[in-house]
């Protein structure tokens, strides 16, 4: 039976460090709704393959890497380290297959983690374990990194529309770039925009209901909307005024989903609930911008959706016009009647109802 030498190895320390850093970073991207500094990451980690039992996959790998920093003085400890190496290697191969042949995407950080896992599996049994000080060093390194990414995300978050000079309210932005009102004062929004707001989560109050802006290409937005299906207050409390925006070059996918919602008989709440109850069947196509497969999947689930495309496009156009008068940017974005706002991961289902 192979055994791992009881000595420490600089090579193993580097490999385990890379594995821990990428795991913590990818988990933070998912849990904190942060943008990936390199293109392609979001299309991989935000699909259904990025979680297991609603827990991001990188969190499962962290304990496996940590095992390789502990001295193995007993046989069972040695077996545990060998099992951790085998699990990391097999997981790396499986996820690389999914990344390249199922999702047809590329996540640089996922690939770096897989490479570290495969090299570790082939070298650690001969080189030895990582140094025990490594976990503390990695934690100290990742916290500033995550904080920096959050600041960059706030400064570069995408606006849903450039407001015209004649709009009744000019947007005011905080110094970090996150668009919120500089003072908590209720914005003078045109009353007419309520006419095009969706009431998917219940009828809304024109004066007291908050404004919720979401994107179907935003993983946290999809999670937020999906979570409302099990919210106990739907049907008993007033819901938010919902507006949908689409990032550049993704409006056709958004219109397709809106058409699917419109094709379902019933009230707006029933239409929304019917479609989003099956979100997992077309979520990956939305996140990865696979328009052809999305249309095919929607056609199977909601055969009459194509007949509603014209109506969905018109509604989307009306909403795009309405969004010019709502100050803010990014998604999900929740603006309360008093002028205060929440953004991104700070928006929770409980905030939507009153």
N, C-alpha and C positions, 0 to 999 in steps of 0.2 A: 504494500500500500504506500503510495507517495506521501511524503510529509513535507511541510514547509519548514525550512531551516529556522532556528530560533533567533537568528540575527536580524538586524534592521538593514534595509537597502535604500539607497538614495533614489534608484530607478523606481522602486515600488512607491516610495514617498511621492515622487512626481506624478506617477500614474493615478494613485489614489487621490492626490490633490486635485488633479484635473477632473476626475470622476465626481468628487464632492462638489467642486465649484460649479460644474455644469448642471448637476442635479439641483442644487440650491437655487441657481439662477433660473433654470427652466421652471421650477416649481413656483418661484416668485412671479415670473411672467404670467403664469396661469392664475395663481391665487389673487394677485394684486391687480390683474387686468392691465399689465404693463405692455408697451409695444416692444417688439423684438428689434434691437438695433440693426440686425441683418435681415434681409428679406427672406421669406420662406418659413420662418419659425412658426409664426402664428397659424399658417395653413396646416401645420402638422400637430402642434400641441393642443390646438383648440378643437380638433376632431374628436369623435367618440373613442378613437384609439389612444387619446392622450390621458385618459382616466380609467381607473378600475374601481368600481363601487363608489364612484363620485370622488375618488382621491387621485390627484395627479400622479402618474406613474413615477416621476423622479423621486417622489417621497418614499416609494417602496425600495428604491435602490440605495438611498442614503445609509440605512442600517447595514446593508451588505458591504458598502465601502468602509464603514466604521469598524466592522469586524476585523478588517485587515490591518488595523492600527493597534490591536490588543495583543500582548504576548500570549502565545499558545504553549502553555506548559503541560497541558494534559492532552491525552489522545482525542477526547471529544472536542476540545477546543481546536485542535488541528483539523479534525473532520469538518467542523463548522466553517473554518476559513476556506477549506477546499470546496465545500458546498456553496459558499458565497461566491467564489470565483466562477463556479460552473453556472450558477444562476445569472450572474452578470453577463457571462459570455453568451448563454442561450438567449437571454433577453435582448442583448445587442443584435444578434443575428435575426431574431424574429422582428424586431422593430425596424431594422434596416430593410428587411423584405417588405414590410408594410409601407415604409416611407417611399421606396423607389418603385415598387410594383403594384401597390394598391392605391396609394394616394398620388403617386407620380409627382412627388414634391422633393424638396431638399431643405433640411434644417441643419445649418452648420454646427450648431451646438449639440444637437442630437447625434450627429455623425461623429463629432469629436468625442463625445461620451462613449459611443460604441467602439471607437478605435481604442480608447484607453482601456475599456473592459476586455477587449480581445487580446491586447498586448499583455495586460495584467494576468489573464488566465494562462498565458503561455510562458510567462517569465517568473511570476511570484513563487511557484513551487520550487524554483531553483535559487532565487535571489534572496528571499526572505520577506518579512513584513515591512510595513511603513512605520515611520517614527511616531511615537505616542503623542508628540506635541502637535501633530498635523491638524486634528479637528479644531483645536482652539485657533490656530493660525488661519484656517480656511474661514471660520466664522468671522474673525476680525477683518478678513479681506472682503467678504461678500456684503457685509452691511453697508459700507460706503458705496460699493458698486451698485447695489439695488437703489440706494438713495439717489445716486447720480442719474440712473436711468429714469427714476420717477420724475426728477426735475426736468430732464430733457423731454420726457413725454408731455409734461404740463406745458412746456414752452412751444412744443411743435404739434400739439393736438389739432386735429383737422376741424376747421369750421364747416358747418353745414351750408352756409350761404354767405356771400358778401353782401352786406346790407346796402340798399340804395341810399343816396344822400338825402332823399326826400322822406325817408322813413320817419315815423313819429318818435321813435326812440333810438338813440345812438348807443351801440354797445360799448361798455366800459370793461377793460380787461385788467386783471390784477398783474402785479409785476412779474409773477411767475409765468404768465401766459395763459393761465386757466381763466376762462371767461366767466366771471361772476360780477354781479353788481358791486361797485365800490361801496355803496351804502345799501342797507337792507330796506329799500323802498320799492313799492309795487310798481312794476313797469306799466306804462300806459299802452297796453296792447290793443289793437283794433278789435272791437267786439265781433267783427265778422269772421275772425279766424276760428272761432269756436264751431262755426258751421261745417268746417272741413276736418275737425279733430275726430279721431276714432274713439269710440266708447267701448272698446273691447273688454275692459275690466269692470264695466258697470256704468250706469248713467252718471254723468258728471254735473257738478254745480258750476254755473258760469262764473261765480265770484269766488268760491272757496276751494275748488278743485285745483291741484297743482298741474303743471304742464310737464309731460314726460316725452322726451325725444329719444328715439331708439334707432338703431340700424340693424338690419337683418344680417349684416356682415360682421357684426360685433358679437363676439362669443359671450361676453358678460350680459349684453342685452338679451340674447337668446335665453341664457340661463335665468335672467330676471323674469322674462315673460313666461317661461315654462314653469317657474316656481309659483307663479300666481295661480296656476291651475289647481294647486292643492291648498291655496290660501283660504282660510275659513271665513273670511269676511266678504268674499265675492257674493254679490246679490243682496247684501244687507247694508253695505256702506257705499258711499259715493266713490267712484273711481277717478283716475286722472284723465286729462285731455291728452290723447296720444297723437304724436306726429312721428312719421317715419322719414328718415333721410337716407340717401345712398351715397357712399363714397364714390369718387371718380370712376367711371366705366363699370359700375355695378348696378346701375338703375334698372336694367332689363331683368336681372334676377329678382330685385325687389318687387317690380311690377308683376312678375310671375307669381310670387307668393301672395301678393295682394289679390290677384285674380283668383287664386285658389281659395282664399278666405271668402271672397264675394260669391263664389260658386256654391257654397254650402248653404242650404236652406236654414232659416231661423233668424234670431236676433243677432246683432253684432257680437254679443257675448258668446252666443252658441256657435257662431261661425268661427270666431277666434279659437274657442276651446277645441272644436273639432279638428282644426288644422294643426294647432300646436300640440295636441295630444299625440300627434304622429311626427313631431319634429325630428326625432332621432332617425327617421327613415330618409330624411333629405338634408339633415344638418351639415354633413360633411360636404355635400355639393355646394351649399351656401358659403361655407367657410373657405373652401378651396377655389371658389369662383368657377366651378365646373358647370357652366350654363347648359350645355347640351344634356348632360346627365340629370341636371336638376329638372329640366323640362320633361324629360322622359319619366322621371320618378313622380313628378306632380301629375302627369297625365295618367299614370297608373292609379294613383291614390284619389285624384279628383278629376274624373274624366271630362267634366264640363268646364274646366277652368279656362280653356282657350276662348270660350264664348264671352268671358268676362275681362279679357285683356284690354279692350278699348276703354271700358269703364274704370279699370284699375289704373290705366295710364292717365286718365283724366283726373282721378282722385290724387294720384301721385304728383301731378303737375300743380294742382291746387295747394297741396301741402307744401311743395317746394316754394311756392309764392308766400304762403303763410309764414314759413320759417325765416323769411327775410326780416320779419318784425319781432322775432324772439331773440333777445341777446344771449349769446353763449356759443359754445362749441363743444365738440366731442360727444361721446355716447357711452352709456346712457347718461342723460342730463335731465335733472329734475328741478324745476323752478317752482317755488312755493308762492302763494298769493302775496306774501309780504315782501317779495323781492329777493329773498335768500335762495340759495341753490345748492344742490349736491351733484357730484359728478363721479362717473366711473364706479369703482368698487364701493364707494360710500353710499350708493343708492341701494336700498333694500326693499323687499316687497311691502313691509309694514308701513313704509313712508308713502305708499301710493294711494292709500285709502283714508277716508276721513268720515 
